[in-house]
Amino acid sequence: MKKIMFGIFAIVLCTAAMPAKKMKIWLCGDSTIAIKQTNTYPETGWGMPFVYFWDSTVQVNNLAKNGRSTKTFINENLWQQVVDGAEEGDYVFIQFGHNDESEEKKDRYTTPTEFKANLTKFVKEAREKKAIPILLTPVSRRKFDTLGNAVETHKIYSALTKEVATTENVLFIDLDTKSRALYQSFGKDNSTLLFVQLKPGEHPNYPEGRIDNTHFTELGARLIAQLVLKEVKELHTDLNNHIVIPKVK
């Protein structure tokens, strides 16, 4: 009897000592989300600050890579990592469009029909793993008209993303529209602070300077990440229970 009780106690003790299973957030997308190397600083993907919004029960897996479209994300087996690793209750954030729409780059370009089919594949395969997909329209590039209005830069592929979200009844964030509103709030000139805009000699990583209206600085990435978090809260999912609430001193 003592041996049986000892065995039960040992099992209970080992179970209590085991680390709790973490919910995973999978970030699937392109350079606007991706983790950056030191030699590309100050370029920052919004997935980098996004990891700090969650408590210790959440693990963020950022699979986003520079230059990836839905096509190359599949062909390079990046999506397969989600299929192999996602579990019930995980969340899969899917934001593509920047590279899918690049007709001049044949290796990554996807036609509108292919783009919809790939997004649908992502949604269905995530659900087969009992994970929860969230579709995001591509974050807007910085572009203003002569009147100082932020203009749409992903008209076709944002509409396609929304169409798939509606057809498949998927959680949806219109990041294109929301990011454009953010740029508008800064204005044409001040919105350059959100993007990698450097004069020659201003930063050792870019000795010739750089004028980039697609990729974010740390400030831009953080504000986009905060914007995504705000939209996540509006979806009223279980994720809301895992957001870190800053302590007020």
HELIX and SHEET records of a PDB file:
HELIX    1   1 LYS A    2  ALA A   17  1                                  16    
HELIX    2   2 THR A   38  THR A   40  5                                   3    
HELIX    3   3 GLY A   47  PHE A   50  1                                   4    
HELIX    4   4 VAL A   51  PHE A   53  5                                   3    
HELIX    5   5 THR A   70  ASN A   75  1                                   6    
HELIX    6   6 LEU A   78  GLY A   85  1                                   8    
HELIX    7   7 PRO A  112  GLU A  128  1                                  17    
HELIX    8   8 LYS A  155  THR A  167  1                                  13    
HELIX    9   9 LEU A  175  ASN A  190  1                                  16    
HELIX   10  10 SER A  191  LEU A  194  5                                   4    
HELIX   11  11 GLU A  218  LEU A  235  1                                  18    
HELIX   12  12 ASP A  238  HIS A  242  5                                   5    
SHEET    1   A 5 VAL A  58  ASN A  62  0                                        
SHEET    2   A 5 MET A  23  GLY A  29  1                                        
SHEET    3   A 5 TYR A  91  GLN A  95  1                                        
SHEET    4   A 5 ILE A 132  LEU A 136  1                                        
SHEET    5   A 5 LEU A 171  ILE A 173  1                                        
SHEET    1   B 2 PHE A 195  LEU A 198  0                                        
SHEET    2   B 2 ARG A 210  PHE A 216 -1                                        
END                                                                             
